[in-house]
């Protein structure tokens, strides 16, 4: 494993590579994404702990999605069962490390949501853990929006800690604490590229969500916006997930040689 440092413009390369990777096998990636959503929906209905369990599985699912990207590049078939690849394909030690990271991620996210309670009295924390109706007063006076903004800011260091940690723990045999350390160091060293990368995906998702809704309203079919907007957002999110693999390739290299290389910054679109 070798941690590399890249220029800010590499964020644009990662963005394009994620789209390119999705286009290589869109049906497989969309199937994975729907399988993930279905599994998390089923898990979330478990009493008491259902609201927290999806957070626990995120590091493991991240490894599965990265494996799907790796296999797609190598020309291998991708099936929904690859989502649990991290727990079954790299030995018991790697699986235990993913369990540790899962608990750590769950605790970190609980801390983020708990901190947001200072802004809205716990409305966001309750929504993310046990669900229930929205607090109308919190929405009306802007407390929930403030809590969401605070959560986004607090989530940045959490994302840096766990961005590469699951893949380092499984593919590179790095213990959980060291994996989180290497992850945050890599994100910080390449912060320019990650800022460009984040801005591009934020711009795309905003254009899809707000731009598409506005166009449909102007066309007089605003009542059907949800039916068009949701599939578009799902495709956008799936491409974003594919681009995670590009960030790993850019910052740490590959687990194994691939038969097909990701396109560079000057490749044809």
N, C-alpha and C positions, 0 to 999 in steps of 0.2 A: 504494500500500500504506500503510495506516495502522494502527499498533499501538494497540489499545485496552486499557483496564484495566477489569475487571469485578469484581463483588462475589463473595463466597464462594458465595452461593446459586446463582450461575450454573452451578456444577458440577452441581447437580441438574437444571437445565434441559438441559445437554449430555447428561446421562444419559438423560433422557426423550426428547430429540430423536433420539438414536441408536436407541432402540427404535422410535420412530415411523417413522424412515427405513427400518429393516429391514422393518417391516410394509407399507410401500408396495410392495416388490418382493422378498419373501423368497426366491422361487425363484432369481432372478437372483443375489442376494447369496450364497446357499448354493452355487450353481454356481461362482461366483468363488472362494469359499473352498476348495471341493474341488479346483478346478483348480490353485489355489496349492499346496495340500498335495501333490497328485500331482506337480506340477513339481518341488517341493523334494525330494520323496522320490526321484525319478529322478536329480536332480542330486547328491544326497548319496551315491549309490553310485559316483560317479567316484573312482577310486583317488587316494590321497594328499590331494587338495584338496577332495574331496567334502564333507567335514565343515564346510568354511569357506565354500564358495560360496553356500549359502543366506543367510548373513549379508550377503554382497556384494549380493545382489539385493533386500534388504529396502527400501532407500530407493526404488528404482524401482517395486517392487510397491505401495508406499504411495501413490505418485502415481496409479497405475492404480486403486486402490480408491477414492481420493478422487474421481477422475474419474467412476467409476461412481456414487458418491453424488450428484455434481453433475448427471449426466445423468438420474438417477432423479427428482430434484426437478424437473428441466425437462421431464419426461415423455418422455424419449428412451429408445429400447431399449438394453439393456445386454447385451453379449456377452463371453465369457471373454477375447477378444483385447484387451479394454480394460486388462488387467493390464500390458501392455507399452506402454500409452499414453504414459508418460513418456519412453520411448526413441524414439518414432516421430512424435509429434504436435506437438512444440514446437521442432523444429530440432536441428541437430547440436550447437550450443552447450549446449542444455539436456541433451541426452543425455550429453555429456562431463561436465557437472557432476554428473549422477547417478552416473556411473562414479567420479568423485572421491569423492563422498559414500559410495558403496558400499565403496570401499577404506578410507575413514576409519572407517566404522561397523565394518567387519570388524576393523580394528586395535584400535579402542576396545573391542570385545567380547573380543578376545583378551587385552587388558590386564586386563579384568575377571576373566576366567576364570583367567588366570595369577596374579593377586593372590589368588584363592581357594585356590591351591596352598599358601599359607602355613598354611591351616587343615586341609587334608586330604591334603597331600603330592602333589597333582596329580591326584587321582581325578576330580574334576569336569571339570578341563581335558581330560583324556583322553577322558571320555565325550562331551564336547561337540565334540571335534575328530575323533577317530579311532574313537570308539565302543568296543565291547568289553564284557565282563562287568563287573558291579559288584564292587568290592572289599568283600568281606564284613566285613572288620575295620573298614574306614572307616565302614560303615553301622552296625555294632554299637556302636562307641564314640562315635557321634554326630559324627564329623569331617565326614562328607558333609553333614549337616544344617547344621553351622556354616558350611561352605563355601557352601552355598546361601544362607544368610542374609547372609553377607558379600557375595556376588555381587549380591543384591537391593539392598543398600545402595549398593554401588558403581555399580550400573546407573542409579540415579536421575539423576546428572548427565549420563550418556550419553543417557538418554531425553530429557532437557531439551534437549540439544544437537541432537538429530536429530528431535524431535517435529514441528517445522514446516519444518525445513531442506529436505527434498526438494520440498515444494510451493512454497516461496519461490524455490527455484532454477529451477523450471520455469514456474510460473504468474506469477511476479513478476520474473523475470529478475535474480535476485540471485546473485552469485558464491557459491561454496560456503562460504568462511570467513565472509563476512558473513551468509549464511543461517543458519549455526550460531549466530552471535552473536545475531542477532535472535530466533532460536528460544529460546535459553536466557534472554534478557532477557524475552521475552513470558511464558514459563513462570514465571519468578521473580516478575514483577509480578502475575501472576494465580495465585499459589501457593495462595491460599485456595480459589479455585474448583477448582483441580486436586486439592487434598487432598480436598474433598468428593466430587468426581468419582471419584477413586481409591477412596475408602472405599466408595462405593456399588457400584462394580463388583466390588470385593473381597468385599463382603457377598453380592452376588448369586451370584458364582461359588462362594463357600463354601457358600451355601445349596443350590445345585444339586448340587455334588459330595458334600458330607457329608450334607446333609439328605435328598436323594433316596436315597442309599445306605442311610441309617439306616431310612428308611421302608420300603424294600424288604426289609431284613432283618427288621424287625418284622412285615412281612406274610408272612414265610416264603419269599420268593422272592429271597433275597440272591444266589443263584448266577447270577441273570440280571441283576444290577445293571449289569454292564458294558455289556450290550446296550442298556440304557435310558440309562445315564449318558453314554456317548460322544455320542450324537446331541444330548442336552440341552446338553452342554458346547460342542459345535460351534455350536449355535444361539446360545448365550451369547457365544462368541468372535466370531461374525459380527456380532452386535449391537454388541459393543464396537468392532469395526473401523468400523462405521457411525458410531459416536459420535465417532470421530476427526475426521470432517468437521465435526461440530457444534462441536468445540473450535476448529477453524480459522476457521469462520464467526464464532464469538464473539470471537476475538482479532484477526483480520485482515480480516474481511469476505469478499466473494465475488470470484471472478475475473471473473464476468459476471453480469448480472441473471438471475434464475431466474423461471420462470413460477409456481412454487409456493413459498411461504415455509415455513421450518421453524416448527413450533408454538412459541408462547411459554410462559412458566411457568404461565399460567392457562388454557391450552387444554384442551379436553376430552380425556380419555384414550381 
